[in-house]
Amino acid sequence: MSNTSSATSKLAIGIGVTLATGLTYWCYLQWKKRNTVPDKWRRVGTLEQINIFPIKSCAPLKLEDNTAIDCDILGLKYLGCRDRTLMVINDSHEMITARVYPRMVLIVTKLLAPHRLILSAPGMETIELDLGALKDDGEQLKTMVWSTPVQVRSVGEKYDKWLSKYLLDKESGMRLVHYPLEKPVKAINSRMVRQPFILKDDRGTFNDATSYMLMNLASIEELNTRIPQPVDPLQFRGSFQLKMDTDEPYAEDHWQWVKIGDEVIFRVVAPCTRCIFPNINVNTAIRDPDGEPLNTLKKYRLFKGYATPALGIHLGLRSAGIVKKNAVVYIEDK
């Protein structure tokens, strides 16, 4: 090879490396720009409801209006009770939800004192659970939250029997397990891995996708005009229920950042795609015979690239703090 050809090759390689480096740096700057917390915010409404679901697929805690609730990396927390750190599995260690056992939505939880949780259900005696005693106790088991493996620990035989009696009318078959860690460790849900803004810290405990989800009540109200029987917002299992100052159905589709109160900040990471769960009436545990509201949502809420309709937004926590009912909710002010 001549000296001229060699020099030309080296020059081409150098230019290629420079362009690749420059492109990588440009992509990084764009990513950083999109993930920089806004310094200007615009009020859109207030929190009408905050929902902590101690047991996945069961009813939320009943909280007083002035209750201060922690928002941290694992999700909502109040007096030692975390959102979705308890879950029902079967004897094959498979996740059990109300999608298959609708009566789970009638299992009610109540906090008597810090860490003291009472479980009740129709036709069942109440049973008390000491959440503070769960950290290192119990048999270690491996289960799956959808396609994502997660290590859990059993809660205790008497709780297994209680759930088996209620859900199966048998002495065994169901088990109650808890999430024993103080950080999220399960892999990002396979449906979410391509979302550009989701972080590993957003994975939560036994949540389907992320630790937090917001529902715009105006969107649910608009949906209710399209279906024969109105649905309860709780059927969408949101962490936060937003009452907008000026009702704007589906405005949340276009938000990038959400701030609640003075300190808690979230990145919007994805729309919440919907399965059959919202078809279950949370007051009766009866599944809608006509497949509503899911069938109606399929007619007008299917986004490009998604196989199922969306309603609500998944959030990733970017600044921890305290939230209360009626707190002001802001979005980025562009």
C-alpha positions, 0 to 999 in steps of 0.5 A, a space after each residue: 500500500 502506498 503512503 498516500 493510500 495509508 494516510 487516506 485510510 487513517 484519515 477516514 478512520 479518524 473522521 469516522 471515530 470523530 463522527 461516532 464520538 460526536 454522535 454519541 455525545 450528542 445523543 447523551 446531551 439530548 438524553 440529559 436534556 430530556 431527563 433534566 428536572 424542569 425549573 418551571 411548573 404549571 398547576 393543573 389540579 389537586 390530588 383527590 385520592 391517594 391509594 396504597 394497596 398493601 396486597 397486590 390485587 386487593 382493596 386499598 387502605 382507607 386513609 384520613 384526608 390529612 395523612 402524610 404519605 412517604 414517596 420513596 424508591 419502592 413506592 408509597 409508604 405509610 406507618 410501615 405499610 408499603 404499596 404492593 409488598 404483599 402478594 398471593 401465590 399458589 402452591 406452584 409459586 405462580 402469581 395470583 391476581 384478581 384477573 382470575 380470582 375477582 373476589 380478591 378486590 373485596 379483601 380489605 386492609 386496615 392499619 390499627 397501628 404502625 406495622 399492624 395490618 388487619 385483613 378482612 373479607 366477606 364471610 371471613 373472620 379478620 386476621 392481623 398481620 405484624 408487618 414489622 416482623 416480616 423482614 427476615 422471617 419465612 421460607 424463601 421462594 422464587 416467583 414471577 411478576 408476569 415474566 419477571 423473576 423475583 425472590 420472596 418470603 412466605 408470611 405464614 401458614 395461618 395466612 395461607 389457610 385464610 386466603 385458601 379458605 376465602 378464595 378456594 374454600 379449601 384448607 390449602 392452595 394459596 400462599 401469602 408472600 412478602 417483598 423482603 428488600 429495601 430496593 427494587 431488584 426485579 428486571 424492568 418489565 419486558 413491555 417497558 424495556 424500550 421506554 427511553 425514560 424508565 430507570 432501574 429504580 422505577 421497577 417497584 416491588 410487586 407492581 406490574 410495571 412501575 412504583 407509581 401510576 397516575 389517573 386523570 379523573 377527567 379521562 375516566 369521566 369522559 370514558 364513562 360517557 361512552 359505556 352503559 355502566 360507569 366505572 369506579 376510578 379504583 378499577 384502574 388501580 392508580 396510586 394517584 387520582 388527579 382532579 384537574 382545575 379545568 377538566 381536560 380528558 387525556 391531557 396526561 398523554 402529553 405530559 413529561 413531568 409531574 410534581 406533587 406538592 412542594 418536593 415530590 417530582 416524577 418523570 412520566 415514563 410510559 402510558 399505562 396499557 390495560 388488561 381485563 382488570 378494569 372490567 371487575 367491579 370493585 364493589 361487587 367483584 363481578 366482571 362486566 359481562 360485556 367486557 367493559 370498559 376494556 372493549 370501549 377503550 380498544 376502540 379509541 385508546 390504542 396507541 401506535 406500537 401498543 397491542 392494548 389500549 392505554 389509560 393513565 400514566 406510569 411515573 418514575 420517582 425523581 425526587 422523594 418526599 411527602 404527599 397528602 390528599 388535596 396537594 397541588 399537582 403541577 406539570 412542566 411549563 413549556 
